[in-house]
Amino acid sequence: MSRRSWLKNIAVVAVAAALPAGAASAAAEGGKEKKLAKSAVHYQDRPNAGKMCGMCRYFLPAGGMVGHGMMGPQMMAEGSCQVVEGRISSMGYCDLYTPI
């Protein structure tokens, strides 16, 4: 691995590590801050090693019903996220995953 690649990877990890705290603060304040793009947080529509949006503190189920850890038809439902823009699958995953 070249030094340039190594430094780039370190910078990406540092930025990703800082995002959850800043994003959580903005969401908690209820401000009108712009949400992050799915591509910026490497969002995917499938779980990652058992980690999924439906089990994340930032996930907002459709209909406003808070049901983290729910089973049944709601488990596959889409919702939204406090910090990522667009429709979010409860079975999805991104770099900002923070368990409840």
Backbone as a ProteinNet text record, in pm:
[ID]
protein_1_A
[PRIMARY]
MSRRSWLKNIAVVAVAAALPAGAASAAAEGGKEKKLAKSAVHYQDRPNAGKMCGMCRYFLPAGGMVGHGMMGPQMMAEGSCQVVEGRISSMGYCDLYTPI
[TERTIARY]
85.3	0	90	59.4	140.5	112	203.1	185.5	62.4	45	-69.5	-201.4	-211.7	-333.4	-354.9	-247.5	-256.6	-307.4	-251.9	-294.5	-440.1	-479.9	-618	-712.6	-677.1	-760.1	-770.4	-661.9	-662.9	-755.3	-750.2	-836.4	-983.8	-1016.5	-1155.1	-1204.2	-1123.3	-1161.9	-1181.3	-1094.8	-1106.3	-1234.9	-1268.4	-1391	-1512.8	-1512.1	-1625.2	-1644.2	-1535.3	-1544.8	-1602.7	-1578	-1627.6	-1772.1	-1821	-1956.1	-2066.7	-2067.9	-2181.2	-2204.1	-2099.3	-2115.5	-2174.1	-2122.9	-2174.7	-2315.2	-2341.1	-2474.5	-2575.5	-2535.7	-2626.6	-2659.7	-2563	-2586.7	-2685.9	-2669.7	-2759.6	-2900.6	-2913.9	-3046	-3111.5	-3034.3	-3088.1	-3136.4	-3070	-3109.6	-3234.3	-3273.1	-3393.2	-3377.4	-3254.5	-3229.4	-3261.6	-3248.4	-3278	-3149.7	-3051.2	-2926.5	-2952.6	-2873	-2886.9	-2843.2	-2921.5	-2887.1	-2776.2	-2707.5	-2597.6	-2649.7	-2577.3	-2612.1	-2582.1	-2661.8	-2640.7	-2500.3	-2453.8	-2321.1	-2210	-2229.7	-2127	-2108.3	-2213	-2205.2	-2206.5	-2188.6	-2183.3	-2308.3	-2426.5	-2553	-2572.4	-2625.4	-2661.7	-2795.9	-2872.4	-3005.9	-3003.2	-2892.2	-2881.4	-2799.8	-2821.2	-2747.3	-2597.8	-2520.6	-2376.8	-2342.6	-2314.4	-2277.5	-2380.8	-2508.4	-2615	-2651.8	-2580.5	-2610.9	-2704.7	-2817.6	-2913.5	-2981.8	-3029.3	-3089.9	-3204	-3283.4	-3395	-3350.7	-3223.4	-3168.7	-3075.8	-3085.3	-2999.5	-3076.9	-3009.4	-3073.9	-3125.2	-3074.7	-3115.6	-3231.8	-3271.2	-3377.1	-3514.6	-3595.7	-3732	-3827.5	-3898.4	-3990.1	-4100.6	-4152.1	-4263.9	-4383.6	-4459.5	-4576.5	-4542.7	-4415.1	-4375	-4376	-4416.1	-4419.6	-4278.4	-4237.9	-4105	-4115.1	-4043.6	-4052.5	-3920.8	-3814.2	-3684	-3688.2	-3634.7	-3630.7	-3761.1	-3850	-3979.9	-3968	-4064.8	-4071.9	-4200.8	-4210.4	-4330.8	-4311.1	-4423.6	-4414.6	-4335.8	-4336.4	-4264.7	-4113.5	-4065.2	-3921.1	-3864.5	-3944.6	-3898	-3939.3	-4011.2	-4064.3	-3954	-3983.3	-3892	-3929.9	-3837.7	-3860.3	-3769.5	-3719.7	-3625.3	-3519.5	-3425.6	-3314.7	-3301.5	-3260.5	-3241.2	-3123	-3026.7	-2904.8	-2872.6	-2944	-2919.4	-3044.7	-3027.9	-3142.6	-3206.1	-3333	-3403.8	-3470.2	-3535.2	-3599.8	-3492.3	-3512	-3414.5	-3481.7	-3423.5	-3474.2	-3436.7	-3529.4	-3496.8	-3391.8	-3376.3	-3274.9	-3143.9	-3137.1	-3018.5	-2907.8	-2799.3	-2683.2	-2602.4	-2539	-2443.5	-2335.3	-2235.4	-2121.5	-2160.1	-2276.4	-2317.2	-2395.5	-2407.1	-2483.1	-2441.3	-2539.8	-2517.2	-2628.4	-2592.8	-2696.2	-2769.9	-2896.5	-2975.8	-2945.6
-117.6	0	124.1	216.2	336.7	430.1	519	616.2	703.3	742	825.2	753.3	625.7	547.7	534.1	508	492.1	620.7	734.6	862.8	893.3	860.6	882.8	797.8	671.9	583.8	634.6	684.2	739.6	860.5	946.3	1065.3	1025.8	925.9	880.6	825.4	746.2	689.5	799.9	898.3	1008.7	1088.2	1114	1187.4	1104.4	976.4	889.3	880	877.4	869.4	997.6	1109.8	1237.3	1263.9	1202.5	1228.9	1194.9	1078.6	1047	1149	1195.1	1291.7	1422.4	1473.4	1597.7	1581.5	1470.3	1445.8	1427.9	1359.4	1337.4	1469.6	1557.1	1687	1768.4	1769.2	1845.2	1789.4	1657.6	1596	1621.5	1614.8	1634.7	1778	1871.9	2011.7	2043.5	1952.3	1973.6	2083.1	2114.7	2220.4	2176.8	2268.8	2241.6	2212.8	2152.6	2120.6	2021.9	2031.5	1943	1802.1	1703.3	1564.2	1520.2	1415.7	1362.6	1275.7	1275	1191.1	1045.1	954.8	811.8	769.9	824.2	786.9	829.3	938.7	987.5	896.9	822	734.1	586.7	560.9	424.7	343.7	404.3	336.5	219.2	109.3	-7	-59.7	-125.5	-175.4	-313.1	-352.9	-483	-467.7	-556.9	-548.1	-573.4	-537.8	-561.2	-630.2	-757.9	-835.9	-820.4	-826.9	-817.2	-675.6	-576.9	-436.4	-384.5	-323.8	-272.8	-147.6	-67.1	61.7	49.4	-56	-75.1	-86	-110.8	-122.8	-5.2	101.9	219.4	331.5	407.8	517.4	628.7	640.1	747.8	709.8	582.3	535	580.8	629.9	673	587.1	493.1	405.8	486	434.1	498.7	503.2	609	622.6	676.6	700.5	759.1	664.8	538.8	443.8	400.6	423.5	381.3	234.4	153.3	9.9	-58.3	-5.4	-66.9	-211	-301.4	-441	-512.7	-449.3	-510.2	-628.6	-717.5	-832.6	-822.5	-895.4	-892.9	-807.9	-762.9	-688.1	-557.9	-497.8	-371.5	-389.2	-510.1	-535.6	-503.2	-520.2	-494.3	-356.5	-279.9	-150.4	-46.5	50.1	162.8	271.6	356.5	470.7	582.8	658.1	764.7	766.9	856.1	867.2	1012.2	1030.8	1166.2	1235.9	1159.8	1222	1191	1093.3	1056.9	1087.1	1145.2	1184.7	1065.5	1081.1	982.4	872.3	780.4	665	567.5	511.1	421	288.1	179	46.1	10.7	-48.7	-91.1	-201.2	-267.3	-371.7	-316.4	-184.7	-122.5	-103.8	-41.8	-16.7	98.9	177.6	279.5	296.7	377.5	400.3	467.5	531.8	602.9	514.7	387.2	296.1	311.8	338.5	351.5	271.5	161.5	79.1	152.3	113.7	176.4	112.7
0	0	0	-85.4	-94.4	22.6	48.3	155.8	128.8	3.1	-34.1	-2.6	-39.1	-10.5	139.4	211.1	355.7	420.8	382.1	438.3	403.1	280.8	239.2	323.6	346.9	430.1	573.3	627.9	763.8	770.3	668.9	665.9	658.4	577.4	565	697.9	765.2	895.3	998.1	998.3	1094.2	1072	948.1	916.4	955.4	922.4	956	1106.8	1181.2	1326.9	1386.2	1323.4	1373.8	1334.2	1226.6	1178.8	1277	1341.1	1427	1537.5	1601.1	1709.3	1657.7	1548.5	1491.9	1438.8	1373.4	1317.6	1429.3	1533.8	1646.6	1714.1	1729.3	1790.9	1710.4	1578.9	1492.4	1499.7	1498.9	1504.6	1639.8	1745.2	1879.6	1899.3	1834.5	1847	1766.1	1678.1	1597.9	1494.5	1461.3	1364.4	1223.5	1130.6	990.3	913.5	980.5	913.6	801.6	698.6	583.9	623.9	581.3	608.7	514.6	552.8	473.8	359.5	249.9	135.1	167.5	111.9	134	92	-18.3	-67.9	28.1	98.6	190.2	311.2	347.2	464.4	424.5	293.7	239.4	274.1	257	284.7	189.4	243.4	162.8	213	127.4	162	227.5	282.6	348.8	477.1	573	699.1	680.6	780.6	781.4	913.3	907.5	1026.6	1138.6	1102.3	1201.5	1242	1190.8	1220.9	1113.2	1155.4	1057.7	1110.1	1016.9	1049.9	1150	1140.2	1232.6	1376.8	1400	1534.7	1569.3	1490	1509.1	1577.2	1657.5	1731.2	1640.8	1518.5	1428.9	1336.8	1334.9	1245.2	1294.6	1200.9	1230.2	1148.2	1212.5	1138.1	1071.1	958.7	889.4	983.4	979.2	1065.3	1202.6	1228.4	1355.5	1473.8	1452	1562.3	1596.2	1719.3	1760.6	1794.7	1720.4	1741.2	1714.2	1767	1745.2	1794.1	1714.7	1751.5	1722.6	1645.9	1619.3	1525.3	1536	1447.4	1367.5	1260	1178.7	1055.4	993.8	869	882.2	1000.6	1019.5	1005.8	1026.3	1020.7	882.5	778.2	642.2	592.4	673.1	630.7	614.5	530.3	514.5	612.9	638.3	724.8	679.4	775.3	744.3	852.9	837.5	931.7	975.5	1097.9	1149.4	1084.5	1031.2	979.7	833.8	772.8	633	551.5	434.2	352.1	280.7	247	166	246.8	173.6	234.2	280.6	397.9	457.4	489.2	446.2	477	620.1	693.2	829.7	827.9	712.6	697.7	640.9	620.4	562.7	665.5	621.8	707.2	649.1	735.6	691	796.1	764.4	853.5	985.8	990.4	1111.2	1208.4	1178.4	1264.3	1410.5	1493.9	1638	1707.7	1772.2	1834.8	1944.7	1962.4	2069.5	2202.4
[MASK]
++++++++++++++++++++++++++++++++++++++++++++++++++++++++++++++++++++++++++++++++++++++++++++++++++++

